[in-house]
Amino acid sequence: MWLSANESEALALSLSVATRSVLLSLPFALLLAWVLTRKQFHGRTVLDAFVHLPLVLPPVVVGYILLLLFGARGPIGSWLDRVFGIELIFTRNGAALATAVMSFPLMVRAMRISLENVDRGLEDAARTLGAGAFDRFATITLPLMLPGVLAGAITAFSAALGEFGAVITFVSNIPGETRTLPLALYTALQTPGGDTEAARLAIISCVLGLGGLLLSEWFARRVRRMLGR
């Protein structure tokens, strides 16, 4: 009730974009976590570094790279538009892509740590009993690494809510389409008399971020208790 229409719109859009980014990146994060943990191959270190590159690059650089690749004249963006009619530049789907790229390393890292703690002896025992690779993963590996999957997904969701640089560079700051909470806060700070609105948005961002981190830890502990770990 104490939020303005613009603030409510920015909050709803942020939640929508963060949800889309997690759903988009979750399968790829799970696959890469498994590959980087269980497979040995040439170039593994390079792939690992590439996956974690968004953590060390300025977000504006990531947004610029996305603009080059997925923009209207980019090799991937023009192909998606021509073949599937999908436009990412200046859209909320593009904002979801930008936040997914920035939060992807956090998700992969949480899953890798959890997967490294899975006892391979259980998988070997299932293999001797005739279980196939997919059955072993679905019934043994995935349930045991579930705390890391949940923690990674929730942490990535929280990080996506606060992403600014990559989003504003790739999809701009369009009200109702790409103006998420951080962009709305930036706009309020640039607007005369917008200090009160900026303070409310900052409080919302802090509450959402803290709540996401606490929820991630709570889920991880609860699942570990359920698994008897």
C-alpha positions in Angstrom: 0.0 0.0 0.0 2.9 2.4 0.6 4.5 1.8 -2.8 3.7 3.9 -5.8 2.6 2.4 -9.0 6.1 2.8 -10.5 7.7 1.2 -7.5 5.3 -1.8 -7.6 5.8 -2.2 -11.3 9.6 -2.2 -10.8 9.3 -4.8 -8.0 7.0 -7.1 -10.0 9.3 -6.8 -13.0 12.4 -7.6 -11.0 10.7 -10.7 -9.5 9.6 -11.8 -13.0 13.1 -11.2 -14.6 14.9 -13.0 -11.7 12.6 -16.0 -12.0 13.1 -16.2 -15.7 16.8 -16.0 -15.4 17.0 -18.9 -12.9 14.7 -21.1 -15.0 16.8 -20.3 -18.0 20.2 -21.0 -16.5 19.4 -23.9 -14.0 19.7 -26.8 -16.5 22.9 -25.4 -18.0 24.4 -24.8 -14.6 23.6 -28.3 -13.5 25.2 -29.8 -16.6 28.3 -27.7 -16.3 28.7 -28.4 -12.6 28.6 -32.1 -13.4 31.0 -31.8 -16.3 33.5 -29.7 -14.4 33.4 -32.0 -11.3 33.2 -35.4 -12.9 35.0 -35.2 -16.2 38.7 -34.8 -17.0 39.5 -33.3 -20.4 41.8 -30.9 -22.2 40.6 -27.4 -21.8 38.7 -28.0 -18.5 40.6 -25.2 -16.8 39.8 -22.8 -19.6 36.1 -23.8 -19.5 36.1 -23.3 -15.7 37.7 -19.9 -16.1 35.2 -18.9 -18.8 32.2 -20.0 -16.7 33.4 -17.8 -13.8 34.4 -14.8 -16.0 31.3 -12.7 -15.2 32.5 -12.6 -11.6 35.6 -10.7 -12.4 34.5 -8.6 -15.4 32.7 -5.3 -14.9 29.0 -5.9 -15.5 29.0 -3.2 -18.1 31.5 -5.2 -20.1 29.2 -8.3 -19.9 26.3 -6.2 -21.1 28.4 -4.8 -24.0 29.4 -8.3 -25.1 25.7 -9.4 -24.9 24.8 -6.4 -27.0 27.4 -7.4 -29.6 26.2 -11.0 -29.7 22.4 -10.7 -29.1 21.7 -7.2 -30.5 19.6 -6.7 -33.6 22.8 -6.9 -35.8 24.6 -9.4 -33.6 25.2 -13.0 -35.0 23.0 -14.7 -32.4 20.4 -11.9 -32.0 19.8 -11.5 -35.7 19.5 -15.3 -36.2 17.0 -15.6 -33.3 14.9 -12.7 -34.7 15.0 -14.1 -38.3 14.3 -17.8 -37.4 12.1 -17.6 -34.3 11.0 -14.0 -34.2 12.6 -13.6 -30.7 13.9 -10.1 -29.8 16.1 -9.7 -26.8 17.4 -6.2 -27.1 15.3 -3.7 -25.1 13.0 -6.4 -23.7 12.4 -8.1 -20.4 13.6 -11.4 -21.9 16.9 -9.7 -22.6 17.0 -8.5 -19.0 16.5 -12.1 -17.9 19.4 -13.2 -20.1 21.7 -10.5 -18.7 20.9 -11.4 -15.1 21.2 -15.1 -15.9 24.7 -14.6 -17.3 25.8 -12.5 -14.3 24.4 -14.9 -11.7 25.4 -18.1 -13.5 28.8 -18.6 -11.9 27.2 -18.4 -8.4 24.8 -21.2 -9.3 27.5 -23.4 -10.8 29.8 -22.9 -7.9 27.2 -23.9 -5.3 26.3 -27.0 -7.3 30.0 -28.0 -7.7 30.7 -27.8 -4.0 27.6 -30.0 -3.3 28.5 -32.5 -6.0 32.1 -32.8 -4.7 30.7 -34.0 -1.4 28.6 -36.8 -3.0 30.0 -40.2 -2.1 30.9 -41.9 -5.4 30.8 -45.2 -3.7 27.0 -45.0 -3.7 27.1 -44.4 -7.5 29.5 -47.3 -8.0 27.3 -49.6 -5.9 24.3 -48.6 -8.1 26.3 -49.3 -11.2 27.2 -52.8 -10.1 23.4 -53.4 -9.5 22.7 -52.5 -13.1 21.6 -48.9 -12.8 22.3 -46.8 -15.9 24.0 -43.5 -16.0 20.7 -41.5 -16.0 19.1 -43.6 -13.3 22.2 -43.2 -11.1 22.1 -39.4 -11.6 18.3 -39.1 -11.0 18.0 -41.4 -8.0 21.4 -40.9 -6.2 23.5 -38.0 -7.4 20.8 -35.4 -7.8 19.0 -36.0 -4.5 22.3 -35.9 -2.6 23.4 -32.6 -4.3 20.0 -31.1 -3.9 21.1 -28.7 -1.1 23.6 -27.2 -3.4 21.1 -27.0 -6.3 18.6 -25.1 -4.1 21.2 -22.9 -2.5 22.6 -22.0 -5.9 19.2 -21.3 -7.4 18.1 -19.0 -4.5 21.4 -17.2 -4.4 21.3 -16.6 -8.2 17.7 -15.4 -7.8 18.8 -12.9 -5.1 21.8 -11.8 -7.2 19.5 -11.3 -10.3 17.3 -9.0 -8.3 20.2 -6.6 -7.8 21.9 -6.7 -11.2 22.3 -3.3 -12.7 25.3 -2.8 -15.1 24.7 -5.6 -17.5 21.0 -4.9 -17.7 21.1 -1.2 -18.3 23.9 -1.7 -21.0 22.1 -4.5 -22.8 18.4 -3.6 -22.6 18.5 0.1 -21.4 16.2 1.6 -18.8 12.6 1.3 -20.2 9.7 1.8 -17.7 7.5 -1.3 -17.5 9.8 -3.4 -19.7 13.4 -3.4 -18.4 13.3 -0.9 -15.4 14.0 -3.4 -12.6 14.5 -2.3 -8.9 18.2 -1.3 -9.3 17.3 0.8 -12.4 14.3 2.3 -10.7 16.5 3.3 -7.8 19.0 4.8 -10.2 16.3 6.7 -11.9 14.9 8.0 -8.6 18.4 9.3 -7.6 18.6 11.2 -10.9 15.1 12.7 -10.4 14.7 15.9 -8.3 12.8 15.1 -5.1 13.2 11.4 -5.6 15.1 10.8 -2.4 12.1 9.3 -0.6 11.4 6.9 -3.5 15.0 5.9 -3.7 15.1 5.2 0.0 12.1 2.9 -0.2 13.5 1.1 -3.2 16.9 0.7 -1.4 15.1 -0.8 1.7 13.1 -3.2 -0.6 16.4 -4.3 -2.3 18.1 -4.9 1.1 15.1 -6.9 2.4 14.9 -9.0 -0.7 18.7 -9.7 -0.8 18.9 -10.6 2.9 15.7 -12.7 2.7 17.1 -14.6 -0.3 20.4 -15.4 1.5 18.6 -16.5 4.7 16.2 -18.6 2.6 19.0 -20.3 0.7 20.7 -21.3 4.0 17.5 -22.5 5.5 16.6 -24.7 2.5 20.1 -26.1 2.4 20.0 -27.1 6.1 16.5 -28.5 5.9 17.3 -30.7 2.9 20.6 -31.9 4.5 18.5 -32.9 7.6 16.0 -34.7 5.4 18.9 -36.6 3.8 20.4 -37.4 7.1 23.6 -35.5 6.5 
